[in-house]
Amino acid sequence: MKTAVLLTYTGSPESCKITDIVKYLNKFLNNKRLIRLPSLPRTLLVNGAILPRSVFKSAKRYGKLENLYNGKFPISLYCQSLRMELEKCLPAEIFVGMCFGNPLIENSLQTIIEKGFSKLIIFPMFPHYTSSASGVPLEQAMDALKQFPMIPEIVTVNSFYKNQGFIRSFAERIKEYDYGNYDEIVFSYHSLPVEHVKKWDCTYPEMCRETTQLICKETGIDSVCETCFQSQMSNKWLGPSTKSALMRMIKDRKTKALVVAPSFVMDCLETDVEIGIELRDFFLQNGGEKLQLVRSLNDSPVWIGALRDMLEKLI
């Protein structure tokens, strides 16, 4: 059976130019799974209020990210690296599709259909299922496939938050940082609006806590590690916030923090800039001595092996 694997992720803007940032954010924020409003009110909210307030700040933040990677964005770099490495060890052709950046999911699916694959594995690169993360590429893929007369056998992956290979990959990353020299290890996950959690993603907080426990067990960490959440837009988002966890450390006279972000299998704006620059500066300015971000899995050999093992079972 001729099999295609489609790795899907959020994507990145084409560049840090304001026009590219506006184009990316407009597509991102107008997605109905991110902002649960009817089309017209959502468009008015995004274009009239959110975009004007956020576009220049976002451009500045993406500029910082681009500087860290010599003018590139890490998601694109690591996705292409994973694609090439996985094709070396799997009996399938690997494709990449982005929800809001290039290559778009629908364009990659067009190529897959034209090549005549009889089986398609859609693999969102989000460990924990939420309606606004894994749900977005899965819905986009299904919508795109509707236009084709012939649809291949489809296998989808909703989550892998407790997969042994995923857990082991993050444990190996943590071990690279001599974690015993830090006062505390903080596990930071992407936050969601509390209303979304109650209505559609009620299992998400528990999935995150289970990932924390499994990584700690695999790493050999005996102390209790806090599970917290980053990227909150207001106090109506899921907490405790990563910032509040860092402030609590400072109050407890704990000045060395190691931060792990298992929501993200690739480094991106939320890891390199939000944690590695912004939260680090916040921590140091408020009395902390050191904040170290644990690099994400990216294209590390142990993660490539874990992905290979997960996909082999589906092929």
Sequence and secondary structure as in RCSB ss.txt:
>XXXX:A:sequence
MKTAVLLTYTGSPESCKITDIVKYLNKFLNNKRLIRLPSLPRTLLVNGAILPRSVFKSAKRYGKLENLYNGKFPI
SLYCQSLRMELEKCLPAEIFVGMCFGNPLIENSLQTIIEKGFSKLIIFPMFPHYTSSASGVPLEQAMDALKQFPM
IPEIVTVNSFYKNQGFIRSFAERIKEYDYGNYDEIVFSYHSLPVEHVKKWDCTYPEMCRETTQLICKETGIDSVC
ETCFQSQMSNKWLGPSTKSALMRMIKDRKTKALVVAPSFVMDCLETDVEIGIELRDFFLQNGGEKLQLVRSLNDS
PVWIGALRDMLEKLI
>XXXX:A:secstr
  EEEEEEE    SSSSHHHHHHHHHHHHT TTTS S HHHHHHHIIIIIHHHHHHHHHHHHHHHHHHTTTS HH
HHHHHHHHHHHHHHSSSEEEEEESSSSSBHHHHHHHHHHTT SEEEEEES SS  TTTTHHHHHHHHHHHTT SS
  EEEE    TT HHHHHHHHHHHHTT GGGSSEEEEEEE  BHHHHHHT TTHHHHHHHHHHHHHHHHT  S  
EEEEE  SSTTBSSSBHHHHHHHHHHTT  EEEEE TT SS  IIIIIIIIIIIHHHHHHTT SEEEE    TT 
HHHHHHHHHHHHHH 
